Amino acid sequence: SIFYYCQNLQEVDLSWIKPITNAVTSISYMFYHCRSLTEINIPEGWDITGCTASETCYRPFADCYKL
């Protein structure tokens, strides 16, 4: 839920973060309700295949109408 309900957020640049590996186990509601979000810059090498359970990967981009 890192950017949960950031309604005015338009862009996110995550390119400076070290690539995420399959150690990621939850992305639920990560950008939930970010209605103004139009762009996310994610570097190559990100891998979220470790997030497999429906309750931990639930609706990461819900209500992101412009994305």
Backbone as CSV, one residue per row, in Angstrom:
resi,resn,N_x,N_y,N_z,CA_x,CA_y,CA_z,C_x,C_y,C_z
1,SER,0.816,-1.202,0.000,0.000,0.000,0.000,0.858,1.264,0.000
2,ILE,2.013,1.200,-0.591,2.981,2.296,-0.496,2.459,3.631,-1.036
3,PHE,1.700,3.620,-2.108,1.153,4.849,-2.685,-0.375,4.881,-2.565
4,TYR,-0.906,4.150,-1.624,-2.346,4.016,-1.399,-3.015,5.386,-1.265
5,TYR,-4.011,5.608,-2.076,-4.875,6.790,-2.027,-4.140,8.103,-2.321
6,CYS,-3.098,8.054,-3.119,-2.396,9.280,-3.553,-3.124,9.815,-4.784
7,GLN,-4.249,10.429,-4.589,-5.143,10.826,-5.667,-4.534,11.825,-6.646
8,ASN,-3.609,12.651,-6.222,-3.022,13.661,-7.100,-1.694,13.233,-7.711
9,LEU,-1.219,12.057,-7.367,0.034,11.540,-7.910,-0.130,11.283,-9.408
10,GLN,0.730,11.881,-10.219,0.615,11.740,-11.672,1.683,10.835,-12.265
11,GLU,2.890,10.878,-11.721,3.996,10.061,-12.229,4.792,9.510,-11.068
12,VAL,5.344,8.325,-11.273,6.218,7.708,-10.282,7.469,7.230,-11.009
13,ASP,8.623,7.664,-10.525,9.899,7.234,-11.107,10.611,6.347,-10.102
14,LEU,10.588,5.064,-10.346,11.239,4.095,-9.470,12.548,3.577,-10.076
15,SER,13.019,4.249,-11.115,14.210,3.777,-11.823,15.471,3.818,-10.969
16,TRP,15.473,4.581,-9.907,16.639,4.700,-9.045,16.740,3.560,-8.036
17,ILE,15.679,2.792,-7.896,15.662,1.688,-6.934,16.279,0.444,-7.561
18,LYS,17.075,-0.258,-6.783,17.665,-1.519,-7.227,16.546,-2.459,-7.681
19,PRO,16.748,-3.182,-8.776,15.705,-4.092,-9.266,15.206,-5.035,-8.174
20,ILE,13.904,-5.178,-8.135,13.272,-6.065,-7.162,13.278,-7.479,-7.720
21,THR,13.606,-8.418,-6.867,13.638,-9.826,-7.289,12.365,-10.522,-6.860
22,ASN,12.320,-11.812,-7.061,11.102,-12.556,-6.701,10.920,-12.684,-5.193
23,ALA,11.730,-11.980,-4.424,11.542,-11.947,-2.979,10.312,-11.134,-2.588
24,VAL,9.791,-10.346,-3.537,8.586,-9.571,-3.267,7.420,-10.524,-3.047
25,THR,6.750,-10.356,-1.937,5.647,-11.263,-1.622,4.305,-10.564,-1.502
26,SER,4.289,-9.225,-1.557,3.013,-8.520,-1.467,3.062,-7.210,-2.248
27,ILE,2.069,-7.026,-3.117,1.909,-5.761,-3.839,0.454,-5.283,-3.739
28,SER,-0.253,-5.813,-2.777,-1.663,-5.447,-2.615,-1.830,-3.959,-2.411
29,TYR,-2.756,-3.391,-3.146,-3.122,-1.980,-3.050,-1.938,-1.024,-3.234
30,MET,-0.916,-1.436,-3.925,0.298,-0.620,-4.065,0.020,0.785,-4.601
31,PHE,-0.807,0.885,-5.635,-1.170,2.182,-6.209,-2.686,2.394,-6.156
32,TYR,-3.337,1.763,-5.231,-4.785,1.808,-5.128,-5.306,3.239,-5.053
33,HIS,-6.281,3.549,-5.866,-6.993,4.824,-5.869,-6.102,6.007,-6.277
34,CYS,-5.082,5.750,-7.059,-4.222,6.825,-7.600,-4.836,7.266,-8.925
35,ARG,-5.918,7.960,-8.859,-6.731,8.285,-10.030,-6.062,9.200,-11.038
36,SER,-5.056,9.954,-10.664,-4.372,10.861,-11.594,-3.102,10.242,-12.183
37,LEU,-2.740,9.063,-11.723,-1.509,8.415,-12.166,-1.579,8.040,-13.645
38,THR,-0.605,8.522,-14.421,-0.568,8.227,-15.856,0.701,7.494,-16.267
39,GLU,1.720,7.497,-15.402,2.989,6.890,-15.804,3.758,6.360,-14.601
40,ILE,4.314,5.152,-14.758,5.198,4.564,-13.760,6.460,4.130,-14.489
41,ASN,7.607,4.629,-14.044,8.889,4.252,-14.632,9.533,3.205,-13.739
42,ILE,9.557,1.977,-14.227,10.121,0.852,-13.471,11.314,0.313,-14.254
43,PRO,12.462,0.140,-13.602,13.643,-0.341,-14.311,13.509,-1.807,-14.712
44,GLU,14.262,-2.190,-15.708,14.290,-3.595,-16.113,14.816,-4.442,-14.967
45,GLY,14.375,-5.651,-14.916,14.860,-6.587,-13.915,13.933,-6.775,-12.727
46,TRP,12.876,-6.000,-12.663,11.937,-6.186,-11.564,11.169,-7.487,-11.769
47,ASP,11.033,-8.242,-10.716,10.386,-9.541,-10.803,9.502,-9.733,-9.583
48,ILE,8.225,-9.820,-9.798,7.293,-10.018,-8.686,6.622,-11.388,-8.758
49,THR,7.260,-12.327,-9.425,6.667,-13.660,-9.547,6.590,-14.377,-8.205
50,GLY,7.288,-13.871,-7.189,7.186,-14.441,-5.853,5.872,-14.101,-5.180
51,CYS,5.140,-13.181,-5.749,3.837,-12.773,-5.223,2.778,-13.624,-5.916
52,THR,2.355,-14.671,-5.261,1.454,-15.618,-5.914,0.089,-15.752,-5.253
53,ALA,-0.012,-15.440,-3.990,-1.290,-15.600,-3.297,-2.214,-14.437,-3.615
54,SER,-3.461,-14.730,-3.848,-4.412,-13.684,-4.235,-4.550,-12.596,-3.173
55,GLU,-4.425,-12.933,-1.910,-4.570,-11.914,-0.866,-3.347,-11.008,-0.749
56,THR,-2.195,-11.403,-1.299,-0.992,-10.563,-1.234,-0.729,-9.837,-2.549
57,CYS,-1.494,-10.143,-3.558,-1.347,-9.497,-4.868,-2.672,-8.888,-5.298
58,TYR,-3.434,-8.454,-4.351,-4.801,-8.014,-4.599,-4.863,-6.558,-5.030
59,ARG,-5.371,-6.299,-6.214,-5.715,-4.992,-6.744,-4.615,-3.934,-6.622
60,PRO,-3.422,-4.182,-7.096,-2.359,-3.172,-6.977,-2.628,-1.901,-7.765
61,PHE,-3.434,-1.971,-8.823,-3.705,-0.792,-9.657,-5.198,-0.453,-9.724
62,ALA,-5.959,-0.877,-8.751,-7.397,-0.619,-8.736,-7.672,0.885,-8.672
63,ASP,-8.615,1.317,-9.449,-9.022,2.728,-9.541,-7.950,3.637,-10.137
64,CYS,-7.000,3.090,-10.854,-5.998,3.897,-11.581,-6.525,4.090,-12.998
65,TYR,-7.513,4.931,-13.136,-8.234,5.082,-14.395,-7.388,5.595,-15.551
66,LYS,-6.377,6.400,-15.286,-5.580,6.999,-16.339,-4.314,6.239,-16.666
67,LEU,-4.023,5.223,-15.901,-2.785,4.472,-16.095,-2.889,3.562,-17.294
